Amino acid sequence: MIQILSAVTADGEIIIPAQHPKAFLDKLKSSNRFSCIQCSEQVILKNGMIKTPHFAHTRNASCTQTFSEGESEDHLQGKLHLYEFLQKHSSTVQLEAYLPSLHQRPDLYVQSESYPIAIEFQCSQIPATVIQQRTAGYIANRINPPFGYYEHHQFPISHSKK
């Protein structure tokens, strides 16, 4: 099942579970319904003890076909760290924003004063043709497309939970 780092409540509030303590998430889970930001289908809050807290679509959801491949814990933690860093420096950063014109969700989307920026935090090797296709799509839509590459030995990523 694909892990989604953000979803929306019935009240329209965007929730990023990795930014909240487990007790808060337990309470939130029992009193709220969550929807996928991309397709509006119901998603389930997963806040166990092993993986990064996240949302997941119910089985056979149509939206899962348009999400990227399953992501490693390093990838999830890396884009969360980047998101939190950019939040401190730009109030317009979005985590996993869906770009309908491209049918893509960059890991991070920053609306700067001059132009939008789509950031891909790449932890695994993907074919150069995929990077070229994504880059061409971003450029055609006037979006700056930096890719960030992470190799496990480059810097430590904390797997601690709140």
N, C-alpha and C positions, 0 to 999 in steps of 0.2 A: 504494500500500500504506500502511496506517495505521501510524504510529509509536507505539510503546508505550514509556514511559520506565522501566518496572520489570517484572521477571518473577521467577520463583522457580526455584531449582535443585532437583535430585532430593533434596537434603538438607534442603530447606525454607528455605534462605536466600534472602531477597529481595535482588536485585541491581538497582542503579540504575547503568547503565553510564556515564552522564555524570559520575559522581563518581570514576571510576577512569582511570588513564593507559592509553594505547593498548596498551603492551606487556603490561600486566596483563590487559586484555581479550582480546588475542590468545591468551594462554595459557589463560585461562578458556574461551574459545570452543572451543579444541581439546580440552578435557578435560571438558566439561560439556554436559548437555542442559538446556534451559530450558522452562518452562511458563508459560502465561498465568495470572495470578492470578485472573482472572475465570472462565475456562472450563476451565482445566487442559489445553488443547490445546498441542501443541509450538509454540514460537516460535523465531525465528532471531535471533541477536545480530548487529546491523549496526554495525560500528565503522570506517567508512571515513574519508576525510580531509575530506569536505565537510560532511556533516550531523552534527548532534548524535548521539552514540552512542545507539542505541535497539534495541528488539526489534520484530519484525514477525511476524505470523502467516504460516503457509504459505498458498499459494494455495487458494482455495475453503474456507477455514476458516469454520465457522458463526458464530464469535464476532464476526467483523468487522462483522456486521450490527448489533450492539448498541453498538459504539464510536461515539464522536462522529466528526464529519467530520475530514478530514485537517487537521493543525495546522501553522501556519507556524513557521519557526525562531524568530521573536520570541516566539510563544506557548510553544514548548517551553522556550526559555531563561528566559522570564519565570516560568513555574511552577517551574522548577528553582531559580531564585534565591529565590523565595518559600518553597519547600520547605526550602532550606538555612537561610534566615533563621529560619523557624518551628522547625526542629530545634533551634536554639540556645536557643529560648525555651519549647519544649514537647516533651517526649519522646514525645508521642502523635500526632504528625502523620504522615499517610500520603499518599503520592503516588498519584494515580489510583486511589483505593480504590473497589472496586465495592460499591454498595449494592443488594443483591438486592431489597429491598422496593420500591425505586423504579426498578429496572433502569437505573440511572444511575451514572456515575463522575465525581464532581466532581474538579476538578484537584487539590485538596487537601482532606483531611478531618482535622479536629482534634478530639480528644476532650478538652474542657476539664472542669474540676471541676463546673461547673453544667450544661452542655449541649453536645452536639456542634455543630461548625461545619463547613459545607461551603463551600469557597471556589472560586468560578469566576473564572478569570483570562481575561477576554474581550478578544481583540485585534482581532476583526473585528465588523462590525455583524451582529446577528441580530435577527429580528423581536421586537418587544415581547411578542408572544403566547408565544414560546418562553421568554423570561425569566419571564413570569408563570406558565407551566405548571411550570417547574422550581422556582420559588420556592414555589408552592402545594404541590408534592410534598414539598419539604423541610419546610415548616411543618407539614404534616399528619403528618409523621414526627418532629416535635419536634426538628428540626435548624435551626439558625440559618443562613440562606442569603445571606451577603454576596457580591455580585458586584464584582470589581475590573476596571476598564476601563483599558486601556492604548492610547494613541495613540503612534505611532512617534516623534513629536517631543517627547513628555513627558519621557522619560529614556532614557539610552543603555543598551542591553543588550549585554553582551559576547558575542561569538561565538567567543571563543578556546577552544582545546581544550587539555587537559592533555597 
